[in-house]
C-alpha cells in the first residue's frame, strides 16, 4: 500500500546525502515522496521536480533558524499529513523532528550521514546540534538510519540511542554506472590523454577533509620514483582560479601531471575514463560515494581508511592510513605495477570491483532496506 513520506533535509546542494535522497525518491515507485529543504533548492531541487517530486524550500539563511521558516515547515506538515517524516542530517533531524512532533506526526525517523565529530575538525555549531540530537534521540525518533557502520559507532559513543539505529548503505543506479568503452574513449579524447598513459583521478570538492595537499605529496613521490602518469582533480573549486591549489601543484613540480576539471555532472564518463580512482580524505567521510561509483564502472580504487571505505572496497582495491603520503604513494605505484606487469590480475580486479557493487550496493537493495525500516513502523 502506497504511503506518503515527507523528507526534511538541511539543503539540496551537491553532496552525498542529497544525492542519496534524490535516488531514493526517484527510484521508489511504491511511495509518494515530498521533499523540504531548510535553505534553498540547490542543485537537486529542480532535478527532483523534473522527476515529479514535490519540493519546497524554506529559504532560511545558512546557519540560522527563522520563525517564518519554522512556521512554514509546520504548515506544510499539517497540510500534507504524511505517514512518515524522514529527516536528513543533524540540523534537519533536530528542526524537522521537533516540528513534526509538534504537528502531530507520530512516526519520525532520522538519517545520519556523517562519521566524524571532533573538536577542531567539525564546526562548533554542528557539534552542539549533534549533542542535542543525542539527548533527543532517546524519545523523539522511532528509528535512526546511518549510512555507514562507522557513523553508527561514532554516534553511539556520542550518546545516541543505539537500540534505534540501523545501517543502510548507499545504493547506485548500475544502469548508469557501468563499464563503457565509449565513455572511456570520449573522456580520454577530451582530456587529451592517450590510452597508453596511466590515468588516475579523484572526484571530490576542494575541502580540507579531502586532503588534496597530502595527495599532491604522494603524487610527487610517485613522480620522483620514475613513474609516468596523468591525474585529474574533479570537483567544486578544483580549477585554475584556485591559486592556493595551483601554487601547491607548482611547488611539487606536478604542473604537467595534473588536470583541474572543476565540478562536472557526467561522473559516469569521468569514472570510465580512469584507470584508477584515488580517495585521499583524512576525515569526514561516512560512506564515500565515489568509491562505489568508480567500482561500478569497473575501476579499481585506492583509498584512505575513512568511514566505511574499507567495507566498500573489500579486497578489490588498496586501503592506506589517512594523512600518510608515503603509504598512499606506495599503493598508487602498486596499482600501476599491477596493470603493467600483471595484466590478467588487473582485468580480474576490474570485474570483481563491479561485482562487489552489484552484490552489495545496488539502488534496488537500498530502496528495499528503507522499505524494511519504514513498513514495520508504519503498519498501524
Secondary structure, 3 states (H helix, E strand, C coil): CCCEEEEEECCCCCCHHHHHHHHHHHHCCCCEEEEEECCCCHHHHHHHHHCCCEEEECCCCCCCCCHHHHHHHHHHHHHHCCCEEEEECHHHHHHHHHHHHHCCCCCEEEEECCCCCCECCECHHHHHHHHHHHHHCCCCCCEEEECCHHHHHHHHHHCCCHHHEEECCCCECCCCCCCCHHHHHHHHHHHCCCCCCCEEEEECCCCHHHCHHHHHHHHHHHHHCCCCCEEEEECCCCCCCCHHHHHHHHHCCCCCCEEEEECCCCHHHHHHHCCEEEECCCCCCCCCHHHHHHHHCCCEEEEECCCCHHHHHCCCCEEECCCCHHHHHHHHHHHHHHHHHCHHHHHHHHHHHHHHHHHHCEHHHHHHHHHHHHHHHHCC
